[in-house]
Amino acid sequence: MFDVVGIGLNAVDYLVGLPRFPVPGEKLRISSFAREGGGQVATALVALSRWGYRCKYVGNVGDDEHGRLSSLLLSREGVDIAHVRTVPGASSQFAVILVEEETGERTILWDRDPKIRVSPEDLPLDDIRRARALLLDGHDVPPAITAARTARTAGVPVVLDAEKVQEGTEELLSLCDHIVAAGHFPGLLIPGASAEDGAREILRRYAPRTSTVTLGPRGAFGCDGREELFSPPIRADEVDTTGSGDSVHAGFLYALLGELHFREILAFANTVAGLSCRGMGGRAAIPTIEAIRAVGVSPGR
């Protein structure tokens, strides 16, 4: 049995540190460079695996160097990849991430071959039914809906990393127990809505147990039908914001499975995100449990 089964993006990231973002036509010397694994769900599972949870990743890769590397990096982190399928003739997802050193802000240039989309037939339904939680990012909507419905029927909590709106997204939202959305998501789903009002409306429309919106340097806002909470950010010298959202979802799941109260779950997830910005890269900067405890947050496990 796995603690968390994750279905979503997995990638190879090329991180390029720059003194400032370039202007068109110029040549600019890079300050630093690194290559590591990335992708929303995959990075969250790596964090959870490092913190002691048993994790399984479900997804497809191409038969190329990026596919072999992304699978190897997950396997080395202890994440089960038995249901990672290699698609002949396809290329794997990768991204070039430009990081402005002064601010830690990043610009992401990415590519994903449509041939590596996951289908409902790729899903390990028995593993989902036996898991303690299911993590989705909703990029491939049909399998996400099938997985969420399977988990719901088995009483497995479903956590959604909500970032984009496409056909089927609203049905998926109605099948999720905990919706943790990027700050721009409510405005895409409900045109004109602020992040906070969007979180409230998501709770009203789709009836998850909790509805949370991440607010970047402002922290996070969440509601569960009993109370509304604003979780302020921790003080951190930002080096790179890559992977901070993935860290939020990892922290949310860790605290959720540790049976913390919603207020504590938000505080823990927010702390993890802040600490993850202190280093370069989404996975290299994942904080240890000891580092999280050092800033006064108890993981509850």
N, C-alpha and C positions, 0 to 999 in steps of 0.2 A: 504493500500500500504506500502511496505517495502522500506527502503532506500537501503539495501543490502541484497541479498539472497546469501548464501554461501553453496557450495556443496564440501565436502571433509572430511578430517580426523578429528576425535574427539577421545580423549583418556583420560586415567587417568595416571598421571605421579607420580612416586615415586622418589623424589630427595634426593640423598645421598651426603652430603658434606664430602670431604676427604682432609687431609692435603697434599696428593699427590696421584697420581694414583698407585694402587697396582702392585706388581710384582707377577708372578705365584707362587702359593703355600704358600703365606704369609697370616697372619691374621693382619688386620689393623682396628683400632678403627675409627668409623665414627665421624665426627665433628658436623654434623647437619643432620636433616631429616625432610622432609615435603611431604605431599601428596596433589596434586591439579589437576585440570583439565588441559588438554593439547591438542595437535593436531593443525595442521597448520591453517586450516580454522576456526575451533571452537575458537581458541585463538584470532585470528584476529577479529572475530565477537564480542567476549567479550569486547575487547578494544573499538571497535566502539560503542557498546551499552553503555559502561561507558561514552563515549564522547557525548552521546545524539542522536545517530542514531538508527533507528528502524531496527532490524536485524532478519533474519530468517535462521535457520540452517536446512539443509537437509542431512540426513545420517541414517545409521543403527547401532544398538547396539545389543549385545547379551542379553539373559535373565539371566544375572548374576549381581553380586554386582557392578562390574565396569560399566556395562551398566546403571544401575539405578543411580549410583553416577554421571556419566558423564552427563546424561540428567538433573538431579537435579541441578547440578552446572550451566549449561547453563540457565535453567529456572530462577534460582535465580538472574542471571545477566540481566534478562529482554530479553533474546534471545528467539524468538518464536521456539518451538520444536514440533509444530503440525505435521510436516512431518518427525519426527524421528521414525523409525519403529523398533520394537523389534523382533529379529529373534529367534524363539524357538530353543533351543539346541545349539546355537552359543555362543562363548565367545567374549567379547568386547576387543577393542584394549587397551593395556597398555604399559608403558615403565618404565624401571629403568634407571635413569639418574645419572651417576657418575660425580660429579663436583669437580675439583681440585681447592681448595680455593685460592692458591697463584696466579693462572693465570686466573681463571674464566672459563677455557676451560672445555668442558663436553664430555663424551662418553655416547651414548644412546644405550641401549639394549631394543629391542621392539618385540612385537608379535601382529599380526593381523590375525584373523580367516578369511579365504576366504569367509565364508558364510555371512559375513556382508558387502560384496561389494554392492554398489548401482547399480541399473539397471535403464534404461531409464523409465521404468514403474513407478518408485518411485518418479518421478519428479513432482512438482507442477507447471506446465507450465504457468498457469494463473498468479501466483505470480511472476514468472520470467519475464513475459511480462510487468507487472505493476511496477517492481522494478526500482530504479534509477541506480543500478549497480549490476553486478553478479560477485562473487568471486569464482574461481575454483583453486584446486591444481593439478588436472589432474591425481590423483592416480587411479581412476576408469575412464578409458578413454571413453567408450561408452556413459555413461550418461553425462559426461562432454561435449562431442561433441554435443549431443542432446540439452543440456542446452544452450551452446554457440550459436548454430544455432538459437534456439528459441529467445534468447536475441538479437542477431544481427538483425533478421527480425523485431523485435519490436523497434529497435533503442536504446536498453539498452547496455551501455558499458560493455565489458567483461574484467576483470582483471584476469590474470593467474599467480599463484605462481608456477613457473616452476622449478622442482627439478630432475625429472627422465625422461628417454627416454624409451618408450615401444611402442608396436604396436598401431598405431593411433595417436601418439603424434604430428607428423607433420601436420596431418589434423586438430587437435585441435589448434595448433599454428596459422594456417591460419584463424581461426575463432575468434581470440582474438584481442581486441583493445589495450590493455596494457599488455605487457609481462614483468614480474619482476622475473628474474631468479636468482637462487643461483649461486655462483661463479664458481662451477664445472660444471654447466649445459652446457654451450657452448662447452666445451671440449667433453662432451658425445654426443652432437648432431652433432658437426662438429669436428671430431678428429684432434687434433693438434692446434686448435684455442685457442688463449688467451681469457680471459674474455672480454676484450675490443673489439677485432676483432670479437668475437662471437656475441656481442651485435649488432655490425654494420651489420653482415651477417644475423642475425635474422630479422633485419629491412628490409634488401634488399629482402630476400627470402619470408617472410611471410606477409610483409606489414602491421604490426600493426601501430597504431598511435605513440606509443612509445616503445622502447626496453631498458630495464634496467638490469644491472647485479650488484648484491651486492658483495662487496669485503671484507667483514669482517672488520678488523682493518684499512683497507685503504679507507673505505667509500663505495661509489657506483659510477657507471658509467652509463650514459644513453644517448640516442640519439632519435631524433624525426623527422629526415629528414631535419631539418633546422639548428640545432646546436647539438654539442656533449658537454656533461657536465660531469665534475668530481665533485662529491659532497664529500668533505672531512669529516671524522668522527668528532664528538664532543669529547672533552677531558672528559674521564670518568674513574673512578677507577672500573674496571670490577670485579664483584662478581660472575656472572654466565651469560653465553651467551645463555642459554636456552630461546627459544622464541624470540630471537632478529630478526630472519627472519620473524616470524609471525607479529612482531611489524612493520617491514618495510611495509608489505602489508596493515596493518591497517592504518598506517600513510599515505601511498600512496592514499588509497581510501578516507580517510577523507579529504585530501587536494584536491583530484580530484573532489569530490562532492562539495567542497567549491569553485570550479572554479578558483583555483590558476593556474598560469603559470607553465610549466613543470619544470623550474629551481626551483621554490618555492616548488613544489610537492616533488622533490628529497630532497631538504634541510629539509623539514618537516619530511619525512619518515626516513631520516638518523638520525635526532635528536631523534625521538621516539625510534629507535633501540638502539642508544647509551645510552639513559636514562634507557632503559629496562634492561641493563646489570648491573645496580647498585644494584640490589637486587636479591634474590634467587627465581627462578621459572619463568616460562613463563607468568603466569597471575598475580601472586602476585606483580611482579615488573612493571606492566604496568603503565607508568607515567600518571599523570593527565594533563589536558589541561593547568592548571595553572603552573605546573612544566615545560611544554614545552614552554609556554610563557616566563617563567623566564630566559630561556637561549637565548631569543631574537628572537624566531621564531613565526611568526603570523600564526595561523591556518586558517585564512581567512573565519571564520564562525561567 
